[in-house]
């Protein structure tokens, strides 16, 4: 993933500092991402993909864009992030550059191992559906309890975070949706 980000940055003739400034992250963090020395939050990867003008799926997945994407469960790989991020995720399909939706399953880390308190923001709207377990959705200063079968749609540009309710963790179907211009 890091190599792809670096190659696209170089093709775009942008420095690490320029991309880091656009994404409101440190140049050091971008360097570590490019060199594969650290895992990164989806929100950060979303900002990087936006700065590079490529789909988030391009950053997350190395498969070519296709008109029909069939991805059997057995072939889907979980992308595990740093435990401190509070989740891991699975990209369900490599979306077309013309379609503004990124389907993902977010695995919320059990409460005992999840110490994430910093909220996320990103440019895409977000639709979530709780597949398993329960979470507190922290959104724009308020906590909302959500359990299996509940759904929400919200602006990713507002501070948000999935907070585990218990040590069972949770599975959340998440659609990142490009906001209309």
N, C-alpha and C positions, 0 to 999 in steps of 0.2 A: 504494500500500500504506500509506504513512504517513498519508494523509488518512483512510483507513478506520479506522486505529488511533485517530487523534485523535477522529474522530466517535464511535466506540464508547466511548472513554474519557469524553468529555463526556456522552454519553447515560447512562453509568453513574454520572455525577456524582462522578467520581474525579479527583483532581489528578494532574499528572505525577509529583509526589513520591510519592504513594501507590502508583501503579503501579510506579515505579522501585524503591521499597522492597520491594514484593512480589516483584519480578523480580531483586532483588539486582544492579541496574545503576544507573548514575548518572542523575540527572535530565537532565543535559546530553545523554547518549547517547539517552535516550528522545525528547528534543526534536529532536535531529538526525534520528532515525528518522521521527518524525511530519512533519517538514518536508522529507523526501526528501533530506537532505544527506549521508546515509551509508547504506551497505548494512549488513545485519545478518545474523549467523549464524542458522541455523535454530533452534539451541538457544535463542537470545535471543528469536526470534519465537515459539517454542513457549511460553516463560515468559510473554510478553506476552499471547498468546492465552488462556492459562490464567487469568491475572489478570483479563482482560476477559470470561472465561467464554464464549468463542467457539471454534469449531474452528480448528485451525491452517490448514486449507485455506481458510477464509474470509479469513484474513490473506494467504495466498499467492496466492489466485486471486480474480478479481472476478466469476466466473460464478455464477449462481444454482444452488442445490442442485437436483439432479434425481434421479429414481428410477434412470434409466439414463444413464450418462455414456459417450459414445463420443468419443474424442479421437484423430483421425488424427494420425500422426506429423508430417505437414506443417503442422498447426495448433498443435502443441505448441511453446511458447516456452521456451527455456532462460533461467533466472533467474540472471544472472551476479552474483556477489557480489564483494566486494573481494578482489583476488588474495591478500592476506595471510590471508584466511579459509581458503585451501587447497582450495576447491571451488566449483563452481556446481551448480545443481540444476534438475530439471524436475519439476513436479508432474504426475503421471500421471492423476489423477482428483480431482474435487471431491467429497469424501466427504459422506455424509449425516451430520447431527448425531447420528443414532442409531447410527451405525456407527463404531467406534473405531479405524479403520485409515486411515493416510495413505500411499498408494503414491507413491514418489518415486525418480527416478534421480539419484544423486549422481555428479558428474564430479569425480574427485580430480585436482587440479592436478599436472602433472609435477614431479618432485623439484627440478629446477633453479629453478623459480619458486615453490615452496611453502615458505614459511618459518614456517608455523603450528606452534607448539609448545604453546600453551595448550589444555588439554582442554575438552571440552564435557560438560555434564550437562543433562538435561531430564526432565520427568515421565513421558514415554511410554517403554514398552519398545521395543526396536528389533530387527527382523529384517533381516539383510543377506544378499545373494547377489551374488557377484562375477561380473559379466557379461563384462567385459574387463579385461585387465591384472592387476596384483597390488598388494596393500597390506600394510602391517603394521597390524593392528588393535591399538592400544594400549588396553587395558581394565583398569581397576582395578590399575594398577601393573605389568602384564605385557604383553609384545609377542607377538603371534600372527601368523605369516606366513599370508596368504590369497591364493589365486590363482583364476583363472577356474574357476567351478563350485563353489567352496567357499561355505559359508553359516555364519551364526552368529545366535544369538538372545541378547539380553542386556538388562539393566536400564539404561535411559537415565539413571537417577539416579546411576550410578557413572561416574567420570571415564573418558572415552573419546575417541579420536581416530583418524582414518584417516590413515596416514602413507604417502606414495608410496614405492614401492620403486625406481623408475627414472624416466627422463624420458619414458616412454610414457604416464604417468598411468594412470587406471583408471576404469571405470564400475561403479557399485555400485547394484543395486536395493535400495532401503531401504523398509521398511514401519515407520512409526511407529504403535505400537499402544497405545491408552489402557490403562493398568493397571487391573485390576479393583479396585473399592473394597473 
